[in-house]
Amino acid sequence: MAMLSVWLSTPVLHAGKDMGERGSVTETSKGYLYALVGSICGGAQPTIVKFLLGSNDPVSITGLSFVLSGLMLVFYQPRVKPARGSIPYIVMFGLVGALVAPLAFIIGLSETTAVNASLLANGEILFTTIIAYLVFGERMSRAQATRGLLILAGIVVVSTDLDLAHVEFAQGLVGNVLILGSTLGWAVENNLIAVATRKFDVSSLSKFRNLLGGLVLSSFALVAGIPFGFTPFDTSALILLAVCVSVATFMFMAALKRLGAIRMLLVWSTSTVFGAAFALVFLGEQITPAQLAGGVMILLGVYLFRRSERPMYVP
């Protein structure tokens, strides 16, 4: 934590800047902190889900975790109601980001190889960057783009363990298409969240997004006859999962508001490193030297990316 504090307080302003500029840089630093905290919670989710998958269906797990996370977020600023103009965003986020994309990803996982899925899941960063650049006019300096490539290289190493010989995109084609489709859906949502959070309250967007997506997905599970057979241990794990989803969703949106889609998602990629660490400690899964090196590349890339940050001026 001490190193984190030093990193976040790294000066990025030249002497003589006024207090308004300093305040804007503080918001940028908050964005990086929110992204890191959220990525820790995001990295913990796969490990918790693995505990639940032993006796429960992934659809019921996803639906209930989103419903519970939405209810938890209600307790934060409970009197805040969605503004009329935010309702189309909430509906889109709930149906695409918390329903269609997760469901497509879950089904895709069962229809393709693990290596294919790990590699294709990184499409979210690619699609988010393309949309942010072409549609919303986000830009990075050449130095930031170079550091971003280091992060992307680390992600590929961690997610595939350099087992690229087993990447066969023709194998499990339906699953591959579903995973790519889910990452495209999340990419569109990421960019729209960056727009919406400049206009509307983050807590309102996050809580109602999760509630809507979770309720629709849980209703689908009930209609389809998918069982909800949670033991007391499963219930505790489900509550912990919901807490992680709540924090991750709120921090994700808060960071997007301050960093924009491209920068935020590059920092969010540290969830890959945290996910591997949680799997090592709680599931006993092994981390290979290649994955360890990839994790170092991601963390180094994010650190250098933060150091290259220019002052961000918020009107």
Secondary structure, 3 states (H helix, E strand, C coil): CHHHHHHHCCCCCCCCCCHHHHHHHHHHHHHHHHHHHHHHHHHHHHHHHHHHCCCCCHHHHHHHHHHHHHHHHHCCCCCCCCCHHHHHHHHHHHHHHHHHHHHHHHHHHCCCCHHHHHHHCCHHHHHHHHHHHHCCCCCCCHHHHHHHHHHHHHHHHHHHCCCHHHCCCCCCHHHHHHHHHHHHHHHHHHHHHHHHCCCCCHHHHHHHHHHHHHHHHHHHHHHCCCCCCCCHHHHHHHHHHHHHHHHHHHHHHHHHHHHCHHHHHHHHCCHHHHHHHHHHHHHCCCCCHHHHHHHHHHHHHHHHHHHCCCCCCCC
